[in-house]
Amino acid sequence: MTMKSLFSWLTCFCFIFETGILCDRKLEKRQTIFSCPGVTEYGCGSGECIDVSNTCNGIRDCSDGSDETSLLCETVLCPAQYTFRCKYGACISNKNICDGIEQCADGSDEEKCPNSTLISTFTSSIPKKPDTAKPKPITAPSHIKKTCRIPAIEGTKYFYKDRNQNFSLSHATEIEQYRIIEEDCEAGYYKVVPYRFMVCSESGQWRPFVTEELCLKMCPPMKSDSLDFECTFEDKYISCLTPVPGTILYQTCKVTHKLPSGQEQVPHQLLCLENATWSDALYTCIPTCGLLYTPSEVLNDGKVEYGTVPWSVGLYRQIKSRDGFYELICGGTLIALNKVITAAQCYWEEGYTNKILMNEKHKYKIAVGKYTSDLSIKDNNFTQIIDVGFVYLKESYYGPSGYYADDLAIIVLQTHVTISDVVMPACIDWFKQYSVPNGSIGKVFGWGKSEDLETSSVLLEANVSYTDKNTCRDMYSNGFQSLVTIDKFCVVSQLEQSITEGFIGSGLTFEHGAIQFLTGIASVMDPYTNDLVAVFTDVSHHIQWIRERLL
């Protein structure tokens, strides 16, 4: 902001003094000789420069008294509750009225005082004209104070402050004189200046009188489960949730979506127009996430054919005693081309302080498109084995001592997976559009135990019903309820399909509109129910943390 523009803003949008408020657009014109270099300085007629806050305060700071004239001070507003207005317009403390000392430059604070013997020494620099005006018509008694009404302006809301609290005011509310009212914008509008207020004057009019609108309408905010957005305004990045006219929006399909019918995605910009509408429509992107592979069948023993669950990931750790051999440690869920989400306990060890785990000496790998748990077996042409780059552990996870709260981790892969019909991410409900009622049936996949309680070497499916955390806690009185922390919910297995430790870290999905959305991560099993009840970490509780690590 230039010095001149800053000065213009100050003179237009008021100076607030200890005893008064100067609110008009004439101050710059009243600098009778020259303009002072300081943005908050006033130029006296004598050529001196004083701080603008020293004008109209009853004290002649200019040697010629030009800072205390009716021409300059006629629009000063003096809050009645603690100030006195001099005849020519200046403001002084009401404690100085009739104290025997002239505080107003014209002595009007010592007039009409009981037993007053003072004679004003103030003489105006402008001689008074003889009173030739016709008699004025009778008006209302002066003791009847006029009030102001809160205006009804689209997008603008009003409030006043009292003891550091804001009190909202509805349209048409009557406001007493000298009350300072501040303005702000409703949701969906933006301010053309950072701050504005108005004061109810003695005449019952708002001061300053400003015709320009404070709040202008924004374009509709942009958010989407299928598109990624970037927005710029005047070559600077801004949020696409608050786009002002002139904002340029860049759109691309998310990695989990694509344009229909093989269309090629080309850069396409939208402009937020002056009428608060977008210049064009958004892309239509179709999901490449959350689609169960078909045709496929689940076998009677709970086993699934390969590719049934495209987002299922096996997590592996190198066996210390057998160089080059890896064991399955957990399940996981593919959520992006190079990101997998799982339980923090799969990588956490007691005493860990660093919440970013580096993959030293190729200790950790993951596999997608896997059917069998043996990493050395390539199940099909879609099987991909990829090194882990590093792992984000949820910062507030402390293992069993923390009751497994915040049991969440995100794995960043060294290379991207290749997407196909049998390898694709699960969808995530980024904007929490869908709810899951108690009793809803979801699917979880993992290398657990089959019905004969033998560890399965092939991928298993379990159908489970959702139970919210409060209902789940009420099911227990043996202490297990302490593991149902604020970020958890429970599931109850259907058809006596056990959810054993082999499922830990695996993702639970629910169907919304023929698309599978990731809802929970397997965390803790209840051993006293034959593993028919399990506790899952609620993905929606951690949506912001997940989003930040996908950027």
C-alpha positions as CSV (number, residue, x, y, z in Angstrom):
1,M,0.0,0.0,0.0
2,T,1.5,3.4,-1.0
3,M,1.7,6.3,1.5
4,K,-0.9,8.3,-0.4
5,S,-3.4,5.4,-0.5
6,L,-2.9,4.6,3.2
7,F,-3.5,8.3,4.0
8,S,-6.7,8.3,1.9
9,W,-7.9,5.1,3.7
10,L,-7.3,6.7,7.1
11,T,-9.1,9.9,6.3
12,C,-12.0,8.0,4.8
13,F,-12.5,5.4,7.4
14,C,-12.0,7.4,10.5
15,F,-9.5,8.4,13.2
16,I,-10.4,7.1,16.7
17,F,-9.1,9.4,19.4
18,E,-9.1,9.2,23.1
19,T,-12.2,11.4,23.3
20,G,-13.6,11.6,19.8
21,I,-13.9,10.1,16.3
22,L,-13.2,12.1,13.2
23,C,-15.1,10.6,10.3
24,D,-15.3,12.3,7.0
25,R,-13.5,12.8,3.7
26,K,-12.5,16.4,4.1
27,L,-9.4,16.3,6.3
28,E,-7.0,16.2,3.4
29,K,-8.7,19.3,1.9
30,R,-8.5,21.2,5.2
31,Q,-4.7,21.0,5.3
32,T,-4.7,24.7,4.2
33,I,-1.1,25.3,3.3
34,F,0.6,22.0,2.4
35,S,0.5,18.2,3.1
36,C,2.8,16.9,5.7
37,P,5.0,13.9,4.9
38,G,3.7,11.7,7.7
39,V,0.6,9.6,6.9
40,T,-1.0,10.6,10.2
41,E,0.1,14.2,10.3
42,Y,-2.0,17.3,9.9
43,G,-0.7,20.5,8.2
44,C,-1.3,23.6,10.2
45,G,-2.1,26.9,8.4
46,S,1.2,28.2,10.0
47,G,3.2,25.5,8.2
48,E,3.7,23.2,11.2
49,C,3.0,19.5,11.2
50,I,1.2,17.9,14.2
51,D,-0.1,14.4,14.7
52,V,-3.7,14.2,13.5
53,S,-4.8,12.8,16.9
54,N,-4.0,16.3,18.4
55,T,-6.6,18.0,16.3
56,C,-10.0,19.0,17.8
57,N,-9.0,18.1,21.4
58,G,-9.4,21.5,22.9
59,I,-5.6,22.4,22.9
60,R,-4.1,24.7,20.3
61,D,-1.1,22.7,19.1
62,C,-0.8,24.8,15.9
63,S,0.6,28.3,16.7
64,D,-2.2,29.8,14.6
65,G,-4.9,27.7,16.2
66,S,-5.9,26.1,12.9
67,D,-6.2,22.7,14.6
68,E,-9.1,23.9,16.8
69,T,-11.6,25.6,14.4
70,S,-15.2,24.9,13.7
71,L,-14.3,24.3,10.0
72,L,-12.1,21.4,11.0
73,C,-14.0,20.1,14.0
74,E,-17.6,20.3,12.9
75,T,-17.9,16.6,12.1
76,V,-16.1,15.2,15.1
77,L,-18.3,12.7,17.0
78,C,-17.9,12.8,20.8
79,P,-19.1,9.6,22.6
80,A,-21.6,11.0,25.1
81,Q,-20.9,8.6,27.9
82,Y,-17.4,10.1,28.7
83,T,-16.9,13.2,26.7
84,F,-18.1,16.8,26.3
85,R,-18.5,18.5,22.9
86,C,-17.2,22.1,22.7
87,K,-19.3,24.6,20.8
88,Y,-16.9,24.5,17.8
89,G,-16.9,20.7,17.8
90,A,-13.8,19.5,19.7
91,C,-14.1,16.8,22.3
92,I,-12.7,16.9,25.9
93,S,-13.2,14.7,28.9
94,N,-16.5,15.3,30.7
95,K,-14.5,15.4,34.0
96,N,-13.2,18.9,32.9
97,I,-16.6,20.6,32.7
98,C,-16.9,23.5,35.1
99,D,-13.7,22.8,36.9
100,G,-12.5,26.4,36.6
101,I,-10.0,25.7,33.9
102,E,-10.8,26.3,30.2
103,Q,-10.2,23.0,28.3
104,C,-12.1,23.9,25.2
105,A,-10.3,26.5,23.0
106,D,-13.4,28.6,23.0
107,G,-14.0,28.2,26.8
108,S,-17.4,26.7,26.2
109,D,-16.7,24.0,28.9
110,E,-16.9,26.8,31.6
111,E,-20.0,28.5,30.3
112,K,-23.4,28.2,32.1
113,C,-21.6,26.9,35.2
114,P,-23.0,27.7,38.7
115,N,-21.2,30.8,40.2
116,S,-19.0,31.1,37.1
117,T,-17.0,34.3,36.9
118,L,-14.9,33.3,33.9
119,I,-15.1,35.2,30.7
120,S,-14.2,33.4,27.5
121,T,-11.1,34.9,25.8
122,F,-11.7,33.0,22.6
123,T,-12.4,35.1,19.5
124,S,-13.2,33.5,16.3
125,S,-11.0,34.2,13.3
126,I,-14.2,34.6,11.3
127,P,-16.3,37.6,12.2
128,K,-19.9,36.9,12.9
129,K,-22.5,38.1,10.5
130,P,-25.5,40.0,11.8
131,D,-28.5,37.7,12.3
132,T,-30.8,38.5,9.5
133,A,-32.3,35.0,9.2
134,K,-36.1,34.6,9.4
135,P,-37.4,33.0,12.6
136,K,-37.1,29.2,12.4
137,P,-40.2,27.0,12.8
138,I,-40.8,25.4,16.2
139,T,-39.1,22.0,16.4
140,A,-39.2,19.1,18.8
141,P,-37.7,19.8,22.2
142,S,-33.9,19.4,22.2
143,H,-34.0,16.9,25.1
144,I,-35.7,14.3,22.8
145,K,-32.7,12.4,21.5
146,K,-32.9,11.0,18.0
147,T,-31.9,7.4,17.2
148,C,-30.5,5.5,14.2
149,R,-31.8,2.3,12.7
150,I,-29.6,-0.6,11.6
151,P,-29.9,-0.7,7.8
152,A,-30.8,-3.8,5.8
153,I,-28.0,-4.3,3.3
154,E,-27.5,-7.7,1.6
155,G,-24.5,-9.6,2.9
156,T,-23.7,-7.2,5.8
157,K,-24.1,-7.9,9.5
158,Y,-23.7,-5.5,12.4
159,F,-22.5,-5.7,16.0
160,Y,-21.2,-3.6,18.8
161,K,-18.6,-4.4,21.5
162,D,-19.1,-4.2,25.2
163,R,-16.5,-5.6,27.6
164,N,-14.7,-7.5,24.9
165,Q,-17.9,-9.2,23.8
166,N,-19.6,-8.9,20.4
167,F,-23.4,-8.3,20.4
168,S,-25.1,-8.9,17.1
169,L,-27.8,-6.5,15.9
170,S,-30.7,-7.3,13.6
171,H,-31.9,-5.1,10.9
172,A,-34.1,-2.1,11.9
173,T,-32.8,-2.2,15.5
174,E,-32.8,1.3,17.0
175,I,-29.4,2.5,18.2
176,E,-28.8,5.3,20.7
177,Q,-26.6,8.3,19.8
178,Y,-22.8,8.0,19.8
179,R,-22.9,4.2,19.8
180,I,-20.1,2.7,17.7
181,I,-21.4,0.0,15.4
182,E,-19.0,-2.3,13.6
183,E,-19.7,-4.0,10.2
184,D,-18.8,-7.5,9.0
185,C,-19.8,-9.8,6.1
186,E,-22.2,-12.8,6.1
187,A,-20.9,-16.2,4.8
188,G,-20.5,-16.1,1.1
189,Y,-19.5,-12.5,1.0
190,Y,-16.1,-10.7,1.2
191,K,-15.0,-7.3,2.5
192,V,-13.7,-4.6,0.1
193,V,-11.9,-3.0,3.0
194,P,-10.5,-4.7,6.1
195,Y,-12.5,-2.7,8.7
196,R,-15.4,-0.3,8.8
197,F,-17.7,1.1,11.5
198,M,-20.4,3.8,11.8
199,V,-21.6,6.0,14.6
200,C,-25.1,7.3,15.3
201,S,-24.8,11.1,15.3
202,E,-26.9,13.7,17.2
203,S,-29.0,14.3,14.1
204,G,-30.0,10.6,14.0
205,Q,-27.9,10.0,10.9
206,W,-25.1,7.5,10.5
207,R,-21.6,8.9,10.3
208,P,-19.5,8.6,8.2
209,F,-22.0,8.6,5.4
210,V,-20.7,5.9,3.0
211,T,-22.6,4.7,-0.1
212,E,-20.1,2.0,-1.2
213,E,-21.0,-1.5,-0.2
214,L,-18.7,-3.2,2.3
215,C,-19.6,-6.8,1.4
216,L,-19.7,-8.2,-2.1
217,K,-20.8,-11.7,-3.1
218,M,-18.2,-14.4,-3.7
219,C,-18.5,-17.2,-6.3
220,P,-19.7,-20.5,-4.9
221,P,-16.9,-22.4,-3.0
222,M,-15.3,-25.3,-4.9
223,K,-15.0,-28.7,-3.2
224,S,-15.3,-32.1,-4.8
225,D,-14.7,-35.8,-4.1
226,S,-13.6,-36.3,-7.7
227,L,-11.6,-33.2,-8.6
228,D,-8.5,-31.4,-7.3
229,F,-8.5,-27.6,-7.4
230,E,-6.0,-24.8,-7.2
231,C,-7.0,-21.2,-7.1
232,T,-5.1,-18.0,-7.7
233,F,-5.9,-14.3,-7.3
234,E,-3.6,-11.7,-8.6
235,D,-0.9,-14.4,-9.2
236,K,-1.1,-15.6,-5.5
237,Y,-2.6,-18.9,-4.3
238,I,-5.8,-18.6,-2.3
239,S,-8.4,-21.0,-0.9
240,C,-10.9,-22.3,-3.4
241,L,-13.5,-22.2,-0.6
242,T,-13.5,-18.3,-0.6
243,P,-13.2,-17.3,-4.3
244,V,-13.6,-13.5,-4.9
245,P,-14.3,-12.1,-8.4
246,G,-11.1,-12.4,-10.5
247,T,-10.1,-15.7,-9.0
248,I,-8.8,-18.3,-11.5
249,L,-9.5,-21.9,-10.8
250,Y,-7.5,-24.8,-12.2
251,Q,-9.1,-28.3,-12.1
252,T,-7.9,-31.8,-12.6
253,C,-9.5,-35.2,-11.9
254,K,-8.2,-36.8,-8.7
255,V,-5.9,-39.7,-9.0
256,T,-8.8,-41.9,-8.0
257,H,-10.9,-40.6,-10.9
258,K,-10.8,-40.1,-14.7
259,L,-12.7,-38.4,-17.5
260,P,-15.3,-40.6,-19.1
261,S,-15.0,-42.5,-22.4
262,G,-11.3,-42.1,-22.7
263,Q,-11.4,-38.3,-23.0
264,E,-8.1,-36.6,-22.7
265,Q,-7.7,-34.2,-19.8
266,V,-6.4,-30.8,-20.9
267,P,-5.8,-27.8,-18.7
268,H,-9.1,-26.0,-18.2
269,Q,-9.4,-22.8,-16.3
270,L,-12.5,-21.2,-14.7
271,L,-12.8,-17.5,-13.9
272,C,-14.9,-16.1,-11.0
273,L,-16.8,-13.3,-12.7
274,E,-17.9,-9.9,-11.3
275,N,-21.5,-11.2,-10.9
276,A,-20.2,-13.9,-8.6
277,T,-20.7,-16.8,-11.0
278,W,-18.1,-19.1,-12.6
279,S,-17.3,-18.7,-16.3
280,D,-17.8,-22.4,-17.1
281,A,-18.8,-25.8,-15.7
282,L,-16.5,-28.3,-13.9
283,Y,-15.2,-31.5,-15.4
284,T,-17.2,-34.6,-14.9
285,C,-14.9,-37.2,-13.5
286,I,-15.9,-40.8,-12.9
287,P,-14.4,-43.0,-10.1
288,T,-11.4,-45.3,-10.5
289,C,-11.6,-46.0,-6.8
290,G,-13.9,-48.1,-4.6
291,L,-15.0,-50.5,-7.4
292,L,-15.1,-54.1,-6.5
293,Y,-13.7,-56.3,-9.3
294,T,-16.3,-58.3,-11.2
295,P,-16.9,-60.9,-12.1
296,S,-15.8,-62.6,-8.9
297,E,-17.2,-64.9,-6.4
298,V,-16.6,-65.5,-2.7
299,L,-16.1,-69.1,-1.9
300,N,-18.1,-70.9,0.8
301,D,-15.1,-71.0,3.2
302,G,-14.8,-67.2,3.1
303,K,-11.9,-67.2,0.7
304,V,-12.0,-64.8,-2.2
305,E,-10.8,-64.9,-5.8
306,Y,-7.8,-62.8,-6.6
307,G,-8.7,-59.2,-7.5
308,T,-12.0,-59.2,-5.6
309,V,-10.8,-56.3,-3.4
310,P,-8.4,-54.1,-5.5
311,W,-7.3,-51.9,-2.6
312,S,-6.2,-54.7,-0.3
313,V,-2.5,-54.4,0.6
314,G,-0.2,-56.8,2.4
315,L,2.5,-55.3,4.6
316,Y,5.8,-57.2,5.0
317,R,8.9,-57.0,7.2
318,Q,12.2,-58.6,6.6
319,I,13.0,-61.6,8.8
320,K,16.3,-60.9,10.7
321,S,17.5,-64.5,10.7
322,R,16.7,-65.1,7.1
323,D,18.2,-62.5,4.8
324,G,15.9,-61.8,1.8
325,F,12.8,-63.4,3.4
326,Y,9.8,-61.3,4.4
327,E,6.9,-62.1,6.7
328,L,3.4,-60.7,6.6
329,I,2.8,-58.3,9.5
330,C,-0.5,-56.5,8.7
331,G,-3.0,-55.6,6.2
332,G,-3.4,-52.1,4.6
333,T,-5.6,-50.1,2.2
334,L,-4.4,-48.4,-1.0
335,I,-5.7,-44.8,-0.9
336,A,-3.5,-43.1,-3.6
337,L,-1.0,-44.2,-6.2
338,N,1.8,-44.1,-3.7
339,K,0.0,-44.0,-0.3
340,V,-1.3,-46.9,1.9
341,I,-3.2,-46.4,5.2
342,T,-2.9,-48.9,8.0
343,A,-2.7,-49.2,11.8
344,A,0.2,-47.5,13.7
345,Q,0.8,-50.6,15.8
346,C,2.1,-52.4,12.7
347,Y,5.3,-50.3,12.8
348,W,5.3,-48.7,16.3
349,E,7.6,-50.0,19.0
350,E,7.8,-49.1,22.7
351,G,10.0,-46.0,23.2
352,Y,9.5,-44.5,19.7
353,T,9.8,-40.8,19.8
354,N,10.2,-40.1,16.1
355,K,6.9,-40.3,14.4
356,I,8.3,-40.6,10.9
357,L,9.8,-44.0,10.4
358,M,12.4,-44.4,7.6
359,N,12.8,-47.7,5.8
360,E,16.4,-48.5,6.5
361,K,18.1,-51.4,4.6
362,H,14.9,-52.2,2.7
363,K,13.4,-53.6,5.9
364,Y,9.8,-53.0,4.8
365,K,7.9,-53.8,1.6
366,I,4.2,-53.8,0.5
367,A,2.4,-55.9,-2.0
368,V,-0.8,-55.2,-4.0
369,G,-2.7,-57.6,-6.2
370,K,-1.9,-60.3,-3.7
371,Y,-4.0,-63.4,-3.0
372,T,-1.7,-65.6,-1.0
373,S,0.3,-64.3,2.0
374,D,3.7,-65.6,0.8
375,L,5.6,-62.7,-0.7
376,S,7.7,-65.0,-2.8
377,I,4.7,-66.1,-4.8
378,K,3.6,-63.9,-7.6
379,D,-0.1,-64.7,-7.7
380,N,-1.0,-63.1,-11.0
381,N,0.1,-60.5,-13.6
382,F,-1.2,-57.7,-11.4
383,T,0.8,-58.5,-8.4
384,Q,3.2,-55.6,-7.5
385,I,5.9,-55.6,-4.8
386,I,7.1,-52.2,-3.8
387,D,9.6,-50.8,-1.3
388,V,8.3,-48.6,1.5
389,G,9.8,-45.1,1.4
390,F,8.8,-44.0,4.9
391,V,5.9,-44.2,7.3
392,Y,3.9,-41.4,9.1
393,L,2.8,-42.6,12.5
394,K,0.0,-40.6,14.2
395,E,1.8,-38.3,16.6
396,S,-0.6,-39.1,19.5
397,Y,-0.3,-42.9,19.3
398,Y,1.2,-44.5,22.4
399,G,0.3,-48.2,21.9
400,P,-1.3,-50.2,24.7
401,S,-0.6,-47.6,27.4
402,G,-2.7,-45.1,25.3
403,Y,-5.5,-47.7,24.8
404,Y,-4.7,-47.8,21.1
405,A,-6.2,-44.4,20.5
406,D,-5.1,-42.8,17.2
407,D,-4.0,-46.1,15.9
408,L,-3.2,-44.8,12.4
409,A,-0.3,-44.7,10.0
410,I,0.3,-43.7,6.4
411,I,2.9,-45.5,4.3
412,V,4.6,-43.5,1.5
413,L,5.8,-45.8,-1.3
414,Q,9.1,-45.3,-3.2
415,T,7.3,-45.8,-6.5
416,H,3.7,-45.6,-7.7
417,V,1.5,-48.6,-8.2
418,T,0.1,-49.4,-11.6
419,I,-3.7,-49.0,-11.6
420,S,-5.9,-51.6,-13.2
421,D,-9.3,-53.3,-12.6
422,V,-7.8,-55.4,-9.9
423,V,-5.5,-52.8,-8.3
424,M,-7.1,-49.5,-7.4
425,P,-7.5,-47.3,-4.3
426,A,-10.5,-47.3,-2.0
427,C,-12.5,-44.1,-2.0
428,I,-12.5,-41.7,1.0
429,D,-15.5,-39.6,2.0
430,W,-13.4,-36.4,2.3
431,F,-16.3,-34.1,3.1
432,K,-18.2,-36.5,5.4
433,Q,-21.2,-36.7,3.2
434,Y,-22.2,-40.2,4.2
435,S,-23.2,-41.6,7.5
436,V,-23.2,-45.2,8.6
437,P,-26.2,-46.2,10.8
438,N,-25.9,-48.9,13.4
439,G,-26.5,-52.4,11.8
440,S,-25.1,-51.4,8.4
441,I,-23.1,-54.2,6.8
442,G,-19.6,-53.6,5.5
443,K,-16.7,-55.6,4.2
444,V,-13.2,-56.2,5.6
445,F,-10.5,-58.3,4.0
446,G,-7.4,-59.8,5.5
447,W,-5.2,-62.8,6.1
448,G,-6.8,-63.9,9.3
449,K,-8.1,-67.3,10.4
450,S,-10.6,-69.5,8.6
451,E,-13.7,-71.1,10.2
452,D,-11.5,-73.9,11.5
453,L,-9.4,-71.3,13.3
454,E,-6.3,-72.1,11.2
455,T,-4.2,-69.2,10.0
456,S,-5.2,-68.6,6.4
457,S,-2.5,-68.3,3.7
458,V,-5.1,-66.7,1.3
459,L,-7.1,-63.6,1.5
460,L,-10.3,-63.8,3.5
461,E,-13.5,-61.7,3.6
462,A,-15.6,-60.9,6.6
463,N,-19.0,-59.2,6.6
464,V,-19.5,-57.1,9.7
465,S,-22.2,-54.8,11.1
466,Y,-21.4,-51.3,12.3
467,T,-21.9,-50.3,16.0
468,D,-21.2,-46.8,17.2
469,K,-18.7,-46.2,20.0
470,N,-21.3,-45.4,22.7
471,T,-23.5,-48.5,21.9
472,C,-20.3,-50.6,21.9
473,R,-19.1,-49.3,25.3
474,D,-22.5,-50.1,26.8
475,M,-22.0,-53.7,25.7
476,Y,-19.1,-54.1,28.2
477,S,-18.4,-54.0,31.9
478,N,-15.1,-56.0,32.0
479,G,-12.8,-53.1,31.1
480,F,-12.7,-53.8,27.3
481,Q,-14.8,-50.6,26.9
482,S,-11.7,-48.5,27.7
483,L,-10.2,-49.6,24.3
484,V,-13.2,-48.0,22.6
485,T,-11.6,-44.5,22.6
486,I,-13.1,-41.4,21.1
487,D,-11.8,-42.1,17.6
488,K,-13.2,-45.7,17.5
489,F,-16.3,-47.7,16.6
490,C,-17.0,-51.4,16.8
491,V,-18.1,-54.1,14.4
492,V,-19.8,-57.4,15.0
493,S,-18.9,-60.3,12.7
494,Q,-21.7,-61.9,10.8
495,L,-22.0,-65.7,10.1
496,E,-19.4,-66.3,12.9
497,Q,-16.5,-65.1,10.7
498,S,-13.7,-64.4,13.1
499,I,-11.8,-61.1,12.8
500,T,-8.4,-62.1,14.1
501,E,-5.0,-60.4,14.4
502,G,-4.3,-61.1,10.8
503,F,-6.9,-58.5,9.9
504,I,-5.1,-55.7,11.9
505,G,-4.4,-52.7,9.7
506,S,-6.9,-53.8,7.1
507,G,-9.6,-51.4,5.8
508,L,-13.3,-51.7,6.4
509,T,-15.5,-50.3,3.6
510,F,-19.2,-49.5,3.2
511,E,-21.0,-49.0,0.0
512,H,-22.5,-45.7,-1.0
513,G,-24.0,-45.3,-4.4
514,A,-22.3,-48.5,-5.7
515,I,-18.9,-47.2,-4.6
516,Q,-16.9,-48.6,-1.6
517,F,-15.8,-46.0,0.8
518,L,-13.1,-46.6,3.4
519,T,-14.6,-46.1,6.9
520,G,-12.3,-47.8,9.4
521,I,-9.0,-49.5,10.1
522,A,-8.9,-52.7,12.1
523,S,-7.2,-52.0,15.5
524,V,-8.2,-54.3,18.5
525,M,-10.1,-57.6,18.7
526,D,-12.1,-58.8,21.7
527,P,-10.7,-62.3,22.5
528,Y,-13.6,-63.1,24.9
529,T,-16.1,-63.2,22.0
530,N,-14.1,-65.6,19.8
531,D,-12.9,-62.6,17.8
532,L,-16.5,-61.8,16.7
533,V,-16.2,-58.2,18.0
534,A,-13.5,-55.8,16.9
535,V,-12.6,-52.2,17.4
536,F,-11.8,-50.0,14.3
537,T,-10.2,-46.6,14.1
538,D,-12.7,-44.2,12.5
539,V,-11.2,-42.7,9.3
540,S,-13.6,-39.7,9.4
541,H,-12.2,-38.7,12.9
542,H,-8.7,-38.2,11.3
543,I,-9.7,-36.9,7.9
544,Q,-7.7,-33.7,8.1
545,W,-4.5,-35.5,9.2
546,I,-4.9,-37.9,6.3
547,R,-5.5,-35.1,3.8
548,E,-2.4,-33.2,4.9
549,R,-0.2,-36.3,4.3
550,L,-1.7,-36.9,0.9
551,L,-0.7,-33.5,-0.4
